[in-house]
Amino acid sequence: MASSSPLLPRHEGSALVVGGPTTVLDLGGLRIVSDPTFDAPGPHGYLTKTEGPALAGERLADVDLVLVSHDNHADNFDDRGRVFALAAPLLLTTTGGADRLGAGAKGLAAWDTHTLARPDGGELTVTAVPAVHGPEDGERDPDGEVNCQVVGFVLAGDGLPSVYISGDNASLRTVTEIARRTPRIDATVLHAGAARVPGKFRERPVSLDSVRAAAAAAILGAPVNIPAHYTGWAHFTEGRDAIEHAFDDAGLTSVLRIADHGTWLSLKP
């Protein structure tokens, strides 16, 4: 990906929330960007973006891997995010998303894996994990999905922290399944914000609310938990204060990592 903008210096073993769900992870010498959203504020159909990104996509033009939990909604994949993702060397997303996005994307179903070579000679394994984009009792489509097909991701490799990126998952049952099937989670990127959409699911959250985000951290036992997806869009109903309060109520402030967008946060305890 060519760019005339100065590239964001790499910060190994760290993550940076750009805004909305968009997160940069520098891991094993690879630069990974999840759910790219780089548009300016404004309407996107029935959704409204209220804040721009903390940095432009051009500054991440050296990306090695883009992860898209789902391509169906602009708050996870807006217009500039789409251009960014399709220009990347590798784009991993849902099976349905890969069909829609074409040859530049590889689709993964839940529990499928993809392995990348690392610059240091090791490997990074990306495992797609399940997600439920709404209440457990929400109406399901013929494929069993609530709202639409969504996946989260677990990133792992020898000598690296194991990182869970939740995608737009609202289900603690699903988090429990991931904890049971994954040997170790060292860090999480949790899509919080209690997103609520008029006319859907009696306006119950379609992403983790703050209490469920703290519960997910407890279930997974991760010593580092980085919230994303809690500001920047009008349908996000809980922000940073609510997240901090929920982790404090749960006695989990010590495992919460939260800062202004554009700030590097270590993925290591």
C-alpha positions in Angstrom: 0.0 0.0 0.0 1.8 3.1 -1.2 1.4 6.4 0.7 3.0 9.8 0.9 2.0 10.3 4.5 4.4 9.6 7.3 3.9 6.0 8.5 2.9 5.5 12.1 6.1 4.1 13.8 5.7 0.5 14.8 5.3 -0.4 18.5 5.9 -4.1 19.0 3.6 -5.9 21.3 1.1 -3.1 21.5 -2.3 -2.0 20.3 -3.8 1.4 19.4 -7.5 2.1 19.1 -8.0 4.5 16.1 -11.7 5.1 16.8 -14.9 3.1 16.6 -13.8 -0.5 16.5 -10.7 0.2 14.5 -7.6 -1.1 16.2 -3.9 -1.4 15.2 -1.9 -4.3 16.6 1.8 -4.6 16.1 2.6 -8.2 16.9 5.4 -10.5 15.9 6.8 -7.9 13.5 3.4 -7.8 11.7 1.1 -4.8 11.5 -2.6 -5.8 11.8 -5.6 -3.5 11.5 -9.0 -4.7 12.6 -12.4 -3.4 11.3 -11.0 -0.3 9.4 -13.2 2.8 9.6 -11.5 5.9 8.3 -14.4 8.1 7.0 -15.1 11.6 8.3 -18.2 12.2 10.5 -21.5 12.1 8.7 -24.5 9.8 7.8 -24.1 6.3 6.6 -27.6 5.2 5.9 -29.5 4.6 9.1 -26.2 5.0 11.1 -24.4 8.3 11.9 -20.7 8.7 12.4 -20.0 11.4 15.0 -16.2 11.4 15.2 -13.4 10.9 12.7 -10.4 8.6 13.3 -7.5 9.5 15.5 -5.2 9.0 12.5 -5.7 8.6 8.8 -5.5 5.2 7.0 -2.6 6.5 4.9 -0.4 6.4 8.1 -1.0 2.6 8.3 -0.2 1.9 4.6 2.5 -0.6 5.8 -0.3 -2.9 7.1 0.4 -6.7 6.7 -3.1 -8.0 7.6 -6.6 -6.5 7.8 -9.3 -8.3 9.9 -12.9 -7.5 9.2 -15.4 -9.1 11.7 -18.2 -8.3 9.2 -18.6 -6.1 6.2 -22.4 -5.5 6.6 -22.4 -2.4 8.7 -20.6 0.9 8.2 -19.6 1.3 11.8 -17.3 -1.6 11.3 -16.4 -1.1 7.6 -17.0 2.3 6.1 -16.1 3.6 2.6 -12.5 4.5 3.3 -12.1 1.4 5.4 -13.2 -0.7 2.4 -10.6 0.9 0.1 -7.9 0.5 2.8 -8.8 -3.2 3.4 -8.9 -4.2 -0.3 -5.5 -2.6 -0.9 -3.9 -4.7 2.0 -1.7 -7.7 1.2 -4.2 -10.0 3.1 -7.8 -9.5 4.2 -9.5 -12.1 6.5 -13.2 -11.9 7.1 -16.4 -14.0 7.2 -17.2 -16.5 4.4 -20.1 -14.3 3.2 -18.0 -11.2 3.4 -15.3 -12.8 1.3 -17.9 -13.6 -1.4 -19.1 -10.0 -1.5 -15.6 -8.4 -1.4 -14.1 -10.6 -4.1 -10.7 -12.1 -4.8 -8.9 -9.8 -2.4 -10.5 -11.3 0.7 -10.2 -14.8 2.3 -13.2 -16.0 4.2 -13.0 -17.9 7.5 -15.8 -19.7 9.2 -15.8 -20.0 13.0 -12.8 -22.1 14.2 -11.1 -21.9 10.8 -7.4 -20.8 10.9 -4.9 -19.0 8.7 -1.2 -18.9 9.4 1.1 -16.1 8.3 4.9 -16.1 8.3 6.5 -13.5 10.6 9.5 -11.4 9.8 11.4 -13.0 12.7 11.0 -16.5 11.2 8.1 -17.6 13.4 4.4 -17.8 12.5 1.2 -16.0 13.5 -2.0 -18.1 13.6 -5.3 -16.3 13.1 -8.3 -18.3 14.3 -11.8 -17.1 13.5 -14.1 -17.5 16.5 -17.9 -17.2 16.8 -19.8 -14.1 17.6 -23.5 -13.3 18.1 -24.4 -9.8 16.9 -27.4 -9.3 19.1 -29.4 -11.0 21.9 -29.2 -14.8 22.3 -32.9 -15.0 21.7 -32.8 -12.8 18.6 -34.4 -14.1 15.4 -31.9 -16.1 13.4 -31.5 -16.4 9.7 -31.4 -19.7 7.8 -27.7 -20.0 8.6 -28.3 -19.5 12.3 -27.0 -16.0 12.5 -28.4 -13.1 14.6 -28.4 -9.9 12.6 -25.7 -11.1 10.2 -22.7 -13.3 10.1 -19.9 -12.0 12.3 -16.6 -13.5 13.5 -14.1 -12.6 16.1 -10.4 -13.5 15.9 -7.7 -15.0 18.2 -4.1 -14.2 17.3 -1.4 -16.5 18.6 2.2 -17.5 18.0 5.3 -18.7 19.8 6.7 -16.0 22.1 3.7 -13.7 21.5 0.8 -12.7 23.7 -2.4 -14.5 22.6 -5.0 -11.8 21.6 -8.8 -12.1 21.3 -10.6 -9.5 19.2 -14.3 -9.9 19.9 -15.9 -8.4 16.8 -19.5 -7.3 17.4 -20.4 -10.0 19.8 -23.0 -9.5 22.5 -23.1 -13.1 23.8 -21.4 -14.2 27.1 -22.3 -17.8 26.2 -20.1 -17.4 23.1 -17.3 -15.8 25.2 -17.5 -18.9 27.5 -17.2 -21.2 24.5 -14.1 -19.3 23.3 -12.5 -19.5 26.8 -13.2 -23.3 26.9 -11.7 -23.9 23.5 -8.7 -21.6 23.7 -5.7 -22.6 25.8 -4.8 -19.1 26.9 -5.9 -15.5 26.3 -3.4 -12.8 27.3 -5.1 -9.8 26.0 -8.5 -8.8 24.5 -9.9 -6.1 22.3 -13.5 -5.9 23.3 -16.2 -4.3 21.1 -18.2 -2.5 23.8 -20.4 0.6 23.6 -23.8 -1.2 24.0 -24.7 -0.4 20.4 -28.5 -0.2 20.0 -30.3 0.3 16.7 -33.9 1.5 16.5 -36.3 -1.2 15.4 -33.9 -4.1 16.1 -34.2 -6.5 19.0 -36.4 -4.1 21.1 -33.3 -1.9 21.0 -31.3 -4.3 23.2 -27.5 -4.2 22.7 -26.0 -5.7 19.6 -22.5 -5.4 21.1 -21.2 -5.8 24.6 -22.5 -3.4 27.1 -20.1 -2.3 29.8 -21.1 -4.9 32.4 -20.8 -7.7 29.9 -17.4 -6.4 28.8 -16.2 -6.7 32.3 -17.8 -10.1 32.6 -16.1 -11.2 29.3 -12.7 -10.1 30.8 -13.4 -12.2 33.9 -14.5 -15.3 31.9 -11.4 -15.2 29.7 -9.1 -14.4 32.6 -7.1 -12.0 30.4 -4.7 -9.8 32.3 -5.0 -7.0 29.6 -8.4 -5.8 28.3 -8.6 -3.0 25.7 -12.1 -1.7 24.9 -13.0 -0.4 21.5 -16.2 0.4 19.6 -17.6 2.7 22.3 -17.3 6.1 20.7 -17.6 7.7 17.3 -21.1 6.5 16.3 -24.5 7.8 17.4 -25.9 4.3 18.2 -23.1 3.6 20.7 -24.9 4.2 24.0 -22.2 3.6 26.6 -18.8 5.3 26.6 -15.6 5.3 28.5 -17.0 6.3 31.9 -19.5 3.5 31.9 -16.8 1.0 31.0 -14.4 2.2 33.7 -17.3 2.1 36.2 -18.3 -1.5 35.3 -14.7 -2.8 35.6 -14.4 -1.0 38.9 -17.7 -2.5 40.2 -16.3 -6.0 39.2 -13.0 -5.4 40.9 -11.2 -5.6 37.6 -9.7 -2.1 37.2 -6.3 -3.6 37.3 -6.8 -5.5 34.0 -8.5 -2.7 32.1 -6.4 -0.8 29.6 -8.1 2.3 28.3 -6.8 5.6 27.0 -7.6 8.4 24.5 -7.8 7.1 21.0 -4.4 7.2 19.2 -2.5 6.0 22.3 -0.4 2.9 22.3 -1.3 0.3 25.0 0.9 -2.7 25.8 -0.6 -6.2 25.1 1.6 -7.6 27.8 0.7 -7.6 31.5 
